[in-house]
Amino acid sequence: MRFRLVLIVVAVYLAVTLLSVVTISYQARTDVVREVESALSQTALMLEQLPPAQARIEKLRELAPRHVEIRPEGAMPLPQDVTHNTPLWFSHLIRLNAKPVPERIIQTAEGGLIRLIPDPRDEIDEVWDSIVQLAAIFAIACVLTLLLLNLALKHAKSQLRSLIRSLESEESPDFSLKLARYDEPEVKRLASHLTRIGSELEAEQADNQRLTDALMQLQEEERSALARELHDNLGQYITGVQATAALIEVCCSDPQKTLEAAQRIQRDCSEIHAGFRQLINSLHPVVLTELGLSEALRSLVQRWQESTSIICKLAVDDELPSLSIDSATHIYRLTQEALTNCARHSGANRVSVRLNASRKRLSLAIVDNGSGLAPGTRFGIGLRSIHQRARALGGTVSLESTLDKGLSLVIDLPCDGLLQNQLKSQLQSQRQENLSA
């Protein structure tokens, strides 16, 4: 990364230097011509104003202004004392396509001729010196920039190394971070974000642990309830059937007692069947498989309304998409969990449940007039379960709550995902049929 930054800085300075050189060189063509023409005009004006004395002309020739050589007719060129350091290629570049400045010939009062020969070398030398000085300034600025950039990168890297060492030294089982203070604003913000993320993860970990404990407790309660149901209810009837069967063996010679025993076995078997049906319905809603989602929701709302004495209105679109059993069960459980959560925590006396369907979306809304959620309230196991089920179907959950004015829970599900689940169920059914065949 450092080498790339050095290349970028050097390339920028080179580009700026080249652009400046090209601009100065282009402008110098016009400036050189203008300076030489001005010098020629001033020299011609001075010669016209001097008295016609050869000695004065020779003196003026020696003290001639820059950019002009004064050469009387028949005289030899003056020796050049000045050393020109401008490269020949640069002189040709400046003179290339430049406007040529012609010589001027002035006739003296004595009848002689004086040639004014333009000499732009001094002006070109000035342009070259300016370019060299500008390049030197840019080079010094580039070196200083690279030095400052190197110092800044070293300082930033030292801050990042310190941050990495702090992160690597954190070996606590939780996500709490104790990072040092940093001078660099970016590193400081990064450390602040990491600390905040660590705090959020720590809180999330605590919530997950609490929910895990609650789920384990709920699982044990369900197992205990199932064991009690099997032992106290169904087990009792089975024991009664066994006792009645033993009685038939003893009283087989008495038709009346045998008939009464058979009738008792029939009653006990009916109770066993009803108990099993109730147990199966608590584990899986049989009405959902037999009558569909709409009727299953109506049955659920009716039973919930009778058990809680809370008024509940259900509205279901007439044309729901053809859902798989798994998807319909998820929607049924979402409604059941939302109603259970409402009965336990909301304190509402009116609840509305609405299931709407469109071509692409399916929306389940449960609205109550209870106490709502206080700001900063953490989700319990009920809302967590709703979120997890919705995510399993590729949907989202949105909550709108006003304290003491109720809660609106809207679950938005994509129909495409539900239809894919249906296709998956069909494929699994076909596979099972092929295996059984």
Secondary structure, 3 states (H helix, E strand, C coil): CHHHHHHHHHHHHHHHHHHHHHHHHHHHHHHHHHHHHHHHHHHHHHHHHCCCCHHHHHHHHHCCCCCEEEEECCCCCCCCCCCCCCCHHHHHHHHCCCCCCCCEEEECCCCCEEEEEECCHHHHHHHHHHHHHHHHHHHHHHHHHHHHHHHHHHHHHHHHHHHHHHHHHCCCCCCCCCCCCCCCHHHHHHHHHHHHHHHHHHHHHHHHHHHHHHHHHHHHHHHHHHHHHHHHHHHHHHHHHHHHHHHHHHCCCCHHHHHHHHHHHHHHHHHHHHHHHHHHHHHCCHHHHHHCHHHHHHHHHHHHHHHHCCEEEEEECCCCCCCCHHHHHHHHHHHHHHHHHHHHHCCCCEEEEEEEECCCEEEEEEEECCCCCCCCCCCCHHHHHHHHHHHHCCCEEEEEEECCCEEEEEEEEEHHHHHHHHHHHHHHHHHHHHHHC
